Amino acid sequence: MKQRDALITLATTLSAHRGVTHYAISMRALGKGDFFKKMIECGWDCRTATAERLLAWFNENWDRDLEWPRDIPRPSSKQEGAS
């Protein structure tokens, strides 16, 4: 799955689970509500640094009762890497 598609999948999955719009997820993750709208409706992509920041945000804020999408690799947490 392409990075852009993975981010859209994470945003739509989490927003549906929480009963909010992708605008709300975008605002919480990046401080701007139109980020996912531009990706979904206009076909925009994002920079690698933004994608990494979003993946980290999703990883930290993912609801425990919601399964992470199987076709999207989940970032490893810092605690898992600590010895």
mmCIF file as gemmi writes it, N, C-alpha and C atoms, coordinates in Angstrom:
data_model
loop_
_atom_site.group_PDB
_atom_site.id
_atom_site.type_symbol
_atom_site.label_atom_id
_atom_site.label_alt_id
_atom_site.label_comp_id
_atom_site.label_asym_id
_atom_site.label_entity_id
_atom_site.label_seq_id
_atom_site.pdbx_PDB_ins_code
_atom_site.Cartn_x
_atom_site.Cartn_y
_atom_site.Cartn_z
_atom_site.occupancy
_atom_site.B_iso_or_equiv
_atom_site.pdbx_formal_charge
_atom_site.auth_seq_id
_atom_site.auth_asym_id
_atom_site.pdbx_PDB_model_num
ATOM 1 N N . MET Axp A 1 ? 0.85 -1.175 0 1 0 ? 1 A 1
ATOM 2 C CA . MET Axp A 1 ? 0 0 0 1 0 ? 1 A 1
ATOM 3 C C . MET Axp A 1 ? 0.897 1.24 0 1 0 ? 1 A 1
ATOM 4 N N . LYS Axp A 2 ? 0.542 2.196 -0.807 1 0 ? 2 A 1
ATOM 5 C CA . LYS Axp A 2 ? 1.303 3.44 -0.869 1 0 ? 2 A 1
ATOM 6 C C . LYS Axp A 2 ? 1.135 4.22 0.434 1 0 ? 2 A 1
ATOM 7 N N . GLN Axp A 3 ? 2.155 5.007 0.752 1 0 ? 3 A 1
ATOM 8 C CA . GLN Axp A 3 ? 2.153 5.798 1.976 1 0 ? 3 A 1
ATOM 9 C C . GLN Axp A 3 ? 0.915 6.694 2.069 1 0 ? 3 A 1
ATOM 10 N N . ARG Axp A 4 ? 0.58 7.356 0.989 1 0 ? 4 A 1
ATOM 11 C CA . ARG Axp A 4 ? -0.581 8.252 0.954 1 0 ? 4 A 1
ATOM 12 C C . ARG Axp A 4 ? -1.855 7.483 1.294 1 0 ? 4 A 1
ATOM 13 N N . ASP Axp A 5 ? -2.026 6.326 0.671 1 0 ? 5 A 1
ATOM 14 C CA . ASP Axp A 5 ? -3.21 5.507 0.919 1 0 ? 5 A 1
ATOM 15 C C . ASP Axp A 5 ? -3.251 4.999 2.359 1 0 ? 5 A 1
ATOM 16 N N . ALA Axp A 6 ? -2.087 4.668 2.898 1 0 ? 6 A 1
ATOM 17 C CA . ALA Axp A 6 ? -2.02 4.196 4.281 1 0 ? 6 A 1
ATOM 18 C C . ALA Axp A 6 ? -2.469 5.289 5.25 1 0 ? 6 A 1
ATOM 19 N N . LEU Axp A 7 ? -2.02 6.509 5.022 1 0 ? 7 A 1
ATOM 20 C CA . LEU Axp A 7 ? -2.407 7.618 5.898 1 0 ? 7 A 1
ATOM 21 C C . LEU Axp A 7 ? -3.907 7.891 5.816 1 0 ? 7 A 1
ATOM 22 N N . ILE Axp A 8 ? -4.451 7.834 4.616 1 0 ? 8 A 1
ATOM 23 C CA . ILE Axp A 8 ? -5.894 8.034 4.447 1 0 ? 8 A 1
ATOM 24 C C . ILE Axp A 8 ? -6.665 6.916 5.145 1 0 ? 8 A 1
ATOM 25 N N . THR Axp A 9 ? -6.201 5.68 5.007 1 0 ? 9 A 1
ATOM 26 C CA . THR Axp A 9 ? -6.85 4.546 5.664 1 0 ? 9 A 1
ATOM 27 C C . THR Axp A 9 ? -6.831 4.708 7.175 1 0 ? 9 A 1
ATOM 28 N N . LEU Axp A 10 ? -5.688 5.094 7.724 1 0 ? 10 A 1
ATOM 29 C CA . LEU Axp A 10 ? -5.594 5.294 9.17 1 0 ? 10 A 1
ATOM 30 C C . LEU Axp A 10 ? -6.541 6.4 9.633 1 0 ? 10 A 1
ATOM 31 N N . ALA Axp A 11 ? -6.572 7.5 8.896 1 0 ? 11 A 1
ATOM 32 C CA . ALA Axp A 11 ? -7.437 8.625 9.271 1 0 ? 11 A 1
ATOM 33 C C . ALA Axp A 11 ? -8.913 8.247 9.198 1 0 ? 11 A 1
ATOM 34 N N . THR Axp A 12 ? -9.321 7.595 8.132 1 0 ? 12 A 1
ATOM 35 C CA . THR Axp A 12 ? -10.74 7.253 7.989 1 0 ? 12 A 1
ATOM 36 C C . THR Axp A 12 ? -11.153 6.157 8.969 1 0 ? 12 A 1
ATOM 37 N N . THR Axp A 13 ? -10.26 5.213 9.243 1 0 ? 13 A 1
ATOM 38 C CA . THR Axp A 13 ? -10.567 4.147 10.197 1 0 ? 13 A 1
ATOM 39 C C . THR Axp A 13 ? -10.733 4.708 11.604 1 0 ? 13 A 1
ATOM 40 N N . LEU Axp A 14 ? -9.789 5.54 12.019 1 0 ? 14 A 1
ATOM 41 C CA . LEU Axp A 14 ? -9.855 6.111 13.362 1 0 ? 14 A 1
ATOM 42 C C . LEU Axp A 14 ? -11.027 7.079 13.501 1 0 ? 14 A 1
ATOM 43 N N . SER Axp A 15 ? -11.273 7.879 12.482 1 0 ? 15 A 1
ATOM 44 C CA . SER Axp A 15 ? -12.389 8.826 12.57 1 0 ? 15 A 1
ATOM 45 C C . SER Axp A 15 ? -13.727 8.092 12.642 1 0 ? 15 A 1
ATOM 46 N N . ALA Axp A 16 ? -13.884 7.029 11.875 1 0 ? 16 A 1
ATOM 47 C CA . ALA Axp A 16 ? -15.127 6.255 11.925 1 0 ? 16 A 1
ATOM 48 C C . ALA Axp A 16 ? -15.31 5.613 13.299 1 0 ? 16 A 1
ATOM 49 N N . HIS Axp A 17 ? -14.235 5.096 13.854 1 0 ? 17 A 1
ATOM 50 C CA . HIS Axp A 17 ? -14.301 4.455 15.165 1 0 ? 17 A 1
ATOM 51 C C . HIS Axp A 17 ? -14.68 5.45 16.26 1 0 ? 17 A 1
ATOM 52 N N . ARG Axp A 18 ? -14.149 6.651 16.162 1 0 ? 18 A 1
ATOM 53 C CA . ARG Axp A 18 ? -14.411 7.675 17.181 1 0 ? 18 A 1
ATOM 54 C C . ARG Axp A 18 ? -15.688 8.474 16.913 1 0 ? 18 A 1
ATOM 55 N N . GLY Axp A 19 ? -16.262 8.3 15.721 1 0 ? 19 A 1
ATOM 56 C CA . GLY Axp A 19 ? -17.475 9.038 15.385 1 0 ? 19 A 1
ATOM 57 C C . GLY Axp A 19 ? -17.219 10.505 15.102 1 0 ? 19 A 1
ATOM 58 N N . VAL Axp A 20 ? -16.05 10.79 14.534 1 0 ? 20 A 1
ATOM 59 C CA . VAL Axp A 20 ? -15.695 12.162 14.164 1 0 ? 20 A 1
ATOM 60 C C . VAL Axp A 20 ? -15.336 12.175 12.68 1 0 ? 20 A 1
ATOM 61 N N . THR Axp A 21 ? -15.074 13.345 12.152 1 0 ? 21 A 1
ATOM 62 C CA . THR Axp A 21 ? -14.684 13.458 10.744 1 0 ? 21 A 1
ATOM 63 C C . THR Axp A 21 ? -13.166 13.401 10.613 1 0 ? 21 A 1
ATOM 64 N N . HIS Axp A 22 ? -12.705 13.238 9.378 1 0 ? 22 A 1
ATOM 65 C CA . HIS Axp A 22 ? -11.257 13.272 9.158 1 0 ? 22 A 1
ATOM 66 C C . HIS Axp A 22 ? -10.71 14.667 9.42 1 0 ? 22 A 1
ATOM 67 N N . TYR Axp A 23 ? -11.577 15.678 9.39 1 0 ? 23 A 1
ATOM 68 C CA . TYR Axp A 23 ? -11.162 17.041 9.76 1 0 ? 23 A 1
ATOM 69 C C . TYR Axp A 23 ? -10.686 17.058 11.223 1 0 ? 23 A 1
ATOM 70 N N . ALA Axp A 24 ? -11.443 16.397 12.091 1 0 ? 24 A 1
ATOM 71 C CA . ALA Axp A 24 ? -11.085 16.355 13.512 1 0 ? 24 A 1
ATOM 72 C C . ALA Axp A 24 ? -9.76 15.636 13.721 1 0 ? 24 A 1
ATOM 73 N N . ILE Axp A 25 ? -9.571 14.536 13.026 1 0 ? 25 A 1
ATOM 74 C CA . ILE Axp A 25 ? -8.309 13.797 13.147 1 0 ? 25 A 1
ATOM 75 C C . ILE Axp A 25 ? -7.158 14.658 12.645 1 0 ? 25 A 1
ATOM 76 N N . SER Axp A 26 ? -7.344 15.321 11.527 1 0 ? 26 A 1
ATOM 77 C CA . SER Axp A 26 ? -6.319 16.193 10.964 1 0 ? 26 A 1
ATOM 78 C C . SER Axp A 26 ? -5.97 17.325 11.924 1 0 ? 26 A 1
ATOM 79 N N . MET Axp A 27 ? -6.975 17.9 12.531 1 0 ? 27 A 1
ATOM 80 C CA . MET Axp A 27 ? -6.754 19.003 13.466 1 0 ? 27 A 1
ATOM 81 C C . MET Axp A 27 ? -5.971 18.527 14.687 1 0 ? 27 A 1
ATOM 82 N N . ARG Axp A 28 ? -6.325 17.37 15.197 1 0 ? 28 A 1
ATOM 83 C CA . ARG Axp A 28 ? -5.632 16.835 16.376 1 0 ? 28 A 1
ATOM 84 C C . ARG Axp A 28 ? -4.199 16.434 16.052 1 0 ? 28 A 1
ATOM 85 N N . ALA Axp A 29 ? -3.996 15.861 14.881 1 0 ? 29 A 1
ATOM 86 C CA . ALA Axp A 29 ? -2.67 15.352 14.521 1 0 ? 29 A 1
ATOM 87 C C . ALA Axp A 29 ? -1.722 16.44 14.032 1 0 ? 29 A 1
ATOM 88 N N . LEU Axp A 30 ? -2.253 17.394 13.267 1 0 ? 30 A 1
ATOM 89 C CA . LEU Axp A 30 ? -1.389 18.383 12.617 1 0 ? 30 A 1
ATOM 90 C C . LEU Axp A 30 ? -1.743 19.833 12.909 1 0 ? 30 A 1
ATOM 91 N N . GLY Axp A 31 ? -2.879 20.062 13.534 1 0 ? 31 A 1
ATOM 92 C CA . GLY Axp A 31 ? -3.286 21.428 13.814 1 0 ? 31 A 1
ATOM 93 C C . GLY Axp A 31 ? -3.9 22.144 12.627 1 0 ? 31 A 1
ATOM 94 N N . LYS Axp A 32 ? -4.266 21.385 11.593 1 0 ? 32 A 1
ATOM 95 C CA . LYS Axp A 32 ? -4.975 21.965 10.445 1 0 ? 32 A 1
ATOM 96 C C . LYS Axp A 32 ? -5.993 20.951 9.951 1 0 ? 32 A 1
ATOM 97 N N . GLY Axp A 33 ? -7.23 21.385 9.81 1 0 ? 33 A 1
ATOM 98 C CA . GLY Axp A 33 ? -8.322 20.478 9.521 1 0 ? 33 A 1
ATOM 99 C C . GLY Axp A 33 ? -8.464 20.029 8.091 1 0 ? 33 A 1
ATOM 100 N N . ASP Axp A 34 ? -7.781 20.684 7.169 1 0 ? 34 A 1
ATOM 101 C CA . ASP Axp A 34 ? -7.996 20.348 5.758 1 0 ? 34 A 1
ATOM 102 C C . ASP Axp A 34 ? -6.962 19.39 5.176 1 0 ? 34 A 1
ATOM 103 N N . PHE Axp A 35 ? -6.057 18.882 5.986 1 0 ? 35 A 1
ATOM 104 C CA . PHE Axp A 35 ? -4.973 18.047 5.464 1 0 ? 35 A 1
ATOM 105 C C . PHE Axp A 35 ? -5.501 16.811 4.736 1 0 ? 35 A 1
ATOM 106 N N . PHE Axp A 36 ? -6.343 16.02 5.393 1 0 ? 36 A 1
ATOM 107 C CA . PHE Axp A 36 ? -6.846 14.799 4.767 1 0 ? 36 A 1
ATOM 108 C C . PHE Axp A 36 ? -7.857 15.1 3.67 1 0 ? 36 A 1
ATOM 109 N N . LYS Axp A 37 ? -8.57 16.216 3.785 1 0 ? 37 A 1
ATOM 110 C CA . LYS Axp A 37 ? -9.49 16.612 2.71 1 0 ? 37 A 1
ATOM 111 C C . LYS Axp A 37 ? -8.711 16.788 1.414 1 0 ? 37 A 1
ATOM 112 N N . LYS Axp A 38 ? -7.586 17.472 1.491 1 0 ? 38 A 1
ATOM 113 C CA . LYS Axp A 38 ? -6.77 17.697 0.291 1 0 ? 38 A 1
ATOM 114 C C . LYS Axp A 38 ? -6.203 16.391 -0.25 1 0 ? 38 A 1
ATOM 115 N N . MET Axp A 39 ? -5.868 15.473 0.636 1 0 ? 39 A 1
ATOM 116 C CA . MET Axp A 39 ? -5.366 14.177 0.179 1 0 ? 39 A 1
ATOM 117 C C . MET Axp A 39 ? -6.478 13.376 -0.504 1 0 ? 39 A 1
ATOM 118 N N . ILE Axp A 40 ? -7.651 13.369 0.108 1 0 ? 40 A 1
ATOM 119 C CA . ILE Axp A 40 ? -8.761 12.56 -0.395 1 0 ? 40 A 1
ATOM 120 C C . ILE Axp A 40 ? -9.395 13.178 -1.636 1 0 ? 40 A 1
ATOM 121 N N . GLU Axp A 41 ? -9.734 14.453 -1.56 1 0 ? 41 A 1
ATOM 122 C CA . GLU Axp A 41 ? -10.491 15.089 -2.642 1 0 ? 41 A 1
ATOM 123 C C . GLU Axp A 41 ? -9.623 15.626 -3.777 1 0 ? 41 A 1
ATOM 124 N N . CYS Axp A 42 ? -8.408 16.04 -3.467 1 0 ? 42 A 1
ATOM 125 C CA . CYS Axp A 42 ? -7.56 16.672 -4.487 1 0 ? 42 A 1
ATOM 126 C C . CYS Axp A 42 ? -6.395 15.799 -4.928 1 0 ? 42 A 1
ATOM 127 N N . GLY Axp A 43 ? -6.222 14.655 -4.285 1 0 ? 43 A 1
ATOM 128 C CA . GLY Axp A 43 ? -5.14 13.758 -4.665 1 0 ? 43 A 1
ATOM 129 C C . GLY Axp A 43 ? -3.762 14.185 -4.189 1 0 ? 43 A 1
ATOM 130 N N . TRP Axp A 44 ? -3.725 15.104 -3.233 1 0 ? 44 A 1
ATOM 131 C CA . TRP Axp A 44 ? -2.438 15.578 -2.734 1 0 ? 44 A 1
ATOM 132 C C . TRP Axp A 44 ? -1.695 14.471 -2.006 1 0 ? 44 A 1
ATOM 133 N N . ASP Axp A 45 ? -0.394 14.644 -1.902 1 0 ? 45 A 1
ATOM 134 C CA . ASP Axp A 45 ? 0.478 13.761 -1.14 1 0 ? 45 A 1
ATOM 135 C C . ASP Axp A 45 ? 1.141 14.608 -0.064 1 0 ? 45 A 1
ATOM 136 N N . CYS Axp A 46 ? 2.084 14.059 0.661 1 0 ? 46 A 1
ATOM 137 C CA . CYS Axp A 46 ? 2.773 14.85 1.679 1 0 ? 46 A 1
ATOM 138 C C . CYS Axp A 46 ? 4.249 14.492 1.704 1 0 ? 46 A 1
ATOM 139 N N . ARG Axp A 47 ? 4.991 15.298 2.4 1 0 ? 47 A 1
ATOM 140 C CA . ARG Axp A 47 ? 6.424 15.072 2.534 1 0 ? 47 A 1
ATOM 141 C C . ARG Axp A 47 ? 6.669 13.909 3.482 1 0 ? 47 A 1
ATOM 142 N N . THR Axp A 48 ? 7.837 13.309 3.355 1 0 ? 48 A 1
ATOM 143 C CA . THR Axp A 48 ? 8.198 12.175 4.199 1 0 ? 48 A 1
ATOM 144 C C . THR Axp A 48 ? 8.16 12.543 5.678 1 0 ? 48 A 1
ATOM 145 N N . ALA Axp A 49 ? 8.662 13.709 6.031 1 0 ? 49 A 1
ATOM 146 C CA . ALA Axp A 49 ? 8.67 14.131 7.438 1 0 ? 49 A 1
ATOM 147 C C . ALA Axp A 49 ? 7.249 14.241 7.99 1 0 ? 49 A 1
ATOM 148 N N . THR Axp A 50 ? 6.33 14.737 7.186 1 0 ? 50 A 1
ATOM 149 C CA . THR Axp A 50 ? 4.932 14.847 7.618 1 0 ? 50 A 1
ATOM 150 C C . THR Axp A 50 ? 4.325 13.46 7.781 1 0 ? 50 A 1
ATOM 151 N N . ALA Axp A 51 ? 4.613 12.569 6.852 1 0 ? 51 A 1
ATOM 152 C CA . ALA Axp A 51 ? 4.1 11.202 6.939 1 0 ? 51 A 1
ATOM 153 C C . ALA Axp A 51 ? 4.629 10.506 8.19 1 0 ? 51 A 1
ATOM 154 N N . GLU Axp A 52 ? 5.901 10.68 8.483 1 0 ? 52 A 1
ATOM 155 C CA . GLU Axp A 52 ? 6.485 10.07 9.678 1 0 ? 52 A 1
ATOM 156 C C . GLU Axp A 52 ? 5.854 10.634 10.944 1 0 ? 52 A 1
ATOM 157 N N . ARG Axp A 53 ? 5.621 11.939 10.956 1 0 ? 53 A 1
ATOM 158 C CA . ARG Axp A 53 ? 4.976 12.572 12.109 1 0 ? 53 A 1
ATOM 159 C C . ARG Axp A 53 ? 3.557 12.031 12.286 1 0 ? 53 A 1
ATOM 160 N N . LEU Axp A 54 ? 2.826 11.884 11.176 1 0 ? 54 A 1
ATOM 161 C CA . LEU Axp A 54 ? 1.468 11.348 11.248 1 0 ? 54 A 1
ATOM 162 C C . LEU Axp A 54 ? 1.46 9.897 11.725 1 0 ? 54 A 1
ATOM 163 N N . LEU Axp A 55 ? 2.351 9.077 11.189 1 0 ? 55 A 1
ATOM 164 C CA . LEU Axp A 55 ? 2.41 7.678 11.621 1 0 ? 55 A 1
ATOM 165 C C . LEU Axp A 55 ? 2.708 7.584 13.115 1 0 ? 55 A 1
ATOM 166 N N . ALA Axp A 56 ? 3.613 8.415 13.594 1 0 ? 56 A 1
ATOM 167 C CA . ALA Axp A 56 ? 3.916 8.427 15.025 1 0 ? 56 A 1
ATOM 168 C C . ALA Axp A 56 ? 2.689 8.867 15.83 1 0 ? 56 A 1
ATOM 169 N N . TRP Axp A 57 ? 1.972 9.873 15.332 1 0 ? 57 A 1
ATOM 170 C CA . TRP Axp A 57 ? 0.771 10.34 16.028 1 0 ? 57 A 1
ATOM 171 C C . TRP Axp A 57 ? -0.284 9.237 16.077 1 0 ? 57 A 1
ATOM 172 N N . PHE Axp A 58 ? -0.529 8.598 14.936 1 0 ? 58 A 1
ATOM 173 C CA . PHE Axp A 58 ? -1.513 7.51 14.913 1 0 ? 58 A 1
ATOM 174 C C . PHE Axp A 58 ? -1.097 6.398 15.872 1 0 ? 58 A 1
ATOM 175 N N . ASN Axp A 59 ? 0.169 6.034 15.862 1 0 ? 59 A 1
ATOM 176 C CA . ASN Axp A 59 ? 0.657 4.977 16.733 1 0 ? 59 A 1
ATOM 177 C C . ASN Axp A 59 ? 0.419 5.319 18.204 1 0 ? 59 A 1
ATOM 178 N N . GLU Axp A 60 ? 0.684 6.554 18.585 1 0 ? 60 A 1
ATOM 179 C CA . GLU Axp A 60 ? 0.528 6.984 19.976 1 0 ? 60 A 1
ATOM 180 C C . GLU Axp A 60 ? -0.931 7.19 20.374 1 0 ? 60 A 1
ATOM 181 N N . ASN Axp A 61 ? -1.785 7.518 19.428 1 0 ? 61 A 1
ATOM 182 C CA . ASN Axp A 61 ? -3.174 7.874 19.736 1 0 ? 61 A 1
ATOM 183 C C . ASN Axp A 61 ? -4.2 6.844 19.277 1 0 ? 61 A 1
ATOM 184 N N . TRP Axp A 62 ? -3.748 5.708 18.779 1 0 ? 62 A 1
ATOM 185 C CA . TRP Axp A 62 ? -4.656 4.681 18.282 1 0 ? 62 A 1
ATOM 186 C C . TRP Axp A 62 ? -5.419 4.076 19.451 1 0 ? 62 A 1
ATOM 187 N N . ASP Axp A 63 ? -6.719 3.955 19.314 1 0 ? 63 A 1
ATOM 188 C CA . ASP Axp A 63 ? -7.552 3.396 20.376 1 0 ? 63 A 1
ATOM 189 C C . ASP Axp A 63 ? -7.223 1.919 20.586 1 0 ? 63 A 1
ATOM 190 N N . ARG Axp A 64 ? -7.1 1.53 21.847 1 0 ? 64 A 1
ATOM 191 C CA . ARG Axp A 64 ? -6.722 0.15 22.175 1 0 ? 64 A 1
ATOM 192 C C . ARG Axp A 64 ? -7.75 -0.873 21.691 1 0 ? 64 A 1
ATOM 193 N N . ASP Axp A 65 ? -9.008 -0.467 21.632 1 0 ? 65 A 1
ATOM 194 C CA . ASP Axp A 65 ? -10.055 -1.398 21.217 1 0 ? 65 A 1
ATOM 195 C C . ASP Axp A 65 ? -10.256 -1.434 19.701 1 0 ? 65 A 1
ATOM 196 N N . LEU Axp A 66 ? -9.376 -0.779 18.967 1 0 ? 66 A 1
ATOM 197 C CA . LEU Axp A 66 ? -9.458 -0.753 17.507 1 0 ? 66 A 1
ATOM 198 C C . LEU Axp A 66 ? -8.223 -1.436 16.936 1 0 ? 66 A 1
ATOM 199 N N . GLU Axp A 67 ? -8.446 -2.447 16.114 1 0 ? 67 A 1
ATOM 200 C CA . GLU Axp A 67 ? -7.319 -3.155 15.509 1 0 ? 67 A 1
ATOM 201 C C . GLU Axp A 67 ? -6.637 -2.267 14.467 1 0 ? 67 A 1
ATOM 202 N N . TRP Axp A 68 ? -5.316 -2.234 14.524 1 0 ? 68 A 1
ATOM 203 C CA . TRP Axp A 68 ? -4.515 -1.517 13.525 1 0 ? 68 A 1
ATOM 204 C C . TRP Axp A 68 ? -4.684 -2.247 12.197 1 0 ? 68 A 1
ATOM 205 N N . PRO Axp A 69 ? -4.887 -1.544 11.094 1 0 ? 69 A 1
ATOM 206 C CA . PRO Axp A 69 ? -5.058 -2.212 9.797 1 0 ? 69 A 1
ATOM 207 C C . PRO Axp A 69 ? -3.883 -3.142 9.477 1 0 ? 69 A 1
ATOM 208 N N . ARG Axp A 70 ? -4.196 -4.369 9.14 1 0 ? 70 A 1
ATOM 209 C CA . ARG Axp A 70 ? -3.176 -5.402 8.931 1 0 ? 70 A 1
ATOM 210 C C . ARG Axp A 70 ? -2.224 -5.112 7.777 1 0 ? 70 A 1
ATOM 211 N N . ASP Axp A 71 ? -2.691 -4.405 6.77 1 0 ? 71 A 1
ATOM 212 C CA . ASP Axp A 71 ? -1.845 -4.164 5.596 1 0 ? 71 A 1
ATOM 213 C C . ASP Axp A 71 ? -0.986 -2.906 5.73 1 0 ? 71 A 1
ATOM 214 N N . ILE Axp A 72 ? -0.973 -2.307 6.925 1 0 ? 72 A 1
ATOM 215 C CA . ILE Axp A 72 ? -0.149 -1.123 7.18 1 0 ? 72 A 1
ATOM 216 C C . ILE Axp A 72 ? 0.818 -1.463 8.313 1 0 ? 72 A 1
ATOM 217 N N . PRO Axp A 73 ? 2.121 -1.431 8.052 1 0 ? 73 A 1
ATOM 218 C CA . PRO Axp A 73 ? 3.076 -1.715 9.13 1 0 ? 73 A 1
ATOM 219 C C . PRO Axp A 73 ? 2.957 -0.675 10.241 1 0 ? 73 A 1
ATOM 220 N N . ARG Axp A 74 ? 2.867 -1.164 11.464 1 0 ? 74 A 1
ATOM 221 C CA . ARG Axp A 74 ? 2.761 -0.244 12.603 1 0 ? 74 A 1
ATOM 222 C C . ARG Axp A 74 ? 4.164 0.115 13.083 1 0 ? 74 A 1
ATOM 223 N N . PRO Axp A 75 ? 4.402 1.401 13.306 1 0 ? 75 A 1
ATOM 224 C CA . PRO Axp A 75 ? 5.724 1.794 13.811 1 0 ? 75 A 1
ATOM 225 C C . PRO Axp A 75 ? 5.984 1.141 15.166 1 0 ? 75 A 1
ATOM 226 N N . SER Axp A 76 ? 7.217 0.753 15.406 1 0 ? 76 A 1
ATOM 227 C CA . SER Axp A 76 ? 7.537 0.181 16.709 1 0 ? 76 A 1
ATOM 228 C C . SER Axp A 76 ? 7.664 1.315 17.709 1 0 ? 76 A 1
ATOM 229 N N . SER Axp A 77 ? 7.203 1.055 18.91 1 0 ? 77 A 1
ATOM 230 C CA . SER Axp A 77 ? 7.277 2.101 19.931 1 0 ? 77 A 1
ATOM 231 C C . SER Axp A 77 ? 8.678 2.141 20.511 1 0 ? 77 A 1
ATOM 232 N N . LYS Axp A 78 ? 9.029 3.26 21.115 1 0 ? 78 A 1
ATOM 233 C CA . LYS Axp A 78 ? 10.353 3.417 21.712 1 0 ? 78 A 1
ATOM 234 C C . LYS Axp A 78 ? 10.554 2.421 22.846 1 0 ? 78 A 1
ATOM 235 N N . GLN Axp A 79 ? 9.488 2.098 23.563 1 0 ? 79 A 1
ATOM 236 C CA . GLN Axp A 79 ? 9.591 1.164 24.678 1 0 ? 79 A 1
ATOM 237 C C . GLN Axp A 79 ? 9.953 -0.23 24.197 1 0 ? 79 A 1
ATOM 238 N N . GLU Axp A 80 ? 9.455 -0.632 23.035 1 0 ? 80 A 1
ATOM 239 C CA . GLU Axp A 80 ? 9.769 -1.953 22.503 1 0 ? 80 A 1
ATOM 240 C C . GLU Axp A 80 ? 11.248 -2.061 22.16 1 0 ? 80 A 1
ATOM 241 N N . GLY Axp A 81 ? 11.843 -0.962 21.721 1 0 ? 81 A 1
ATOM 242 C CA . GLY Axp A 81 ? 13.24 -0.977 21.324 1 0 ? 81 A 1
ATOM 243 C C . GLY Axp A 81 ? 14.197 -0.813 22.491 1 0 ? 81 A 1
ATOM 244 N N . ALA Axp A 82 ? 13.694 -0.417 23.653 1 0 ? 82 A 1
ATOM 245 C CA . ALA Axp A 82 ? 14.557 -0.21 24.813 1 0 ? 82 A 1
ATOM 246 C C . ALA Axp A 82 ? 14.946 -1.537 25.436 1 0 ? 82 A 1
ATOM 247 N N . SER Axp A 83 ? 16.179 -1.615 25.952 1 0 ? 83 A 1
ATOM 248 C CA . SER Axp A 83 ? 16.591 -2.852 26.599 1 0 ? 83 A 1
ATOM 249 C C . SER Axp A 83 ? 16.63 -2.69 28.087 1 0 ? 83 A 1
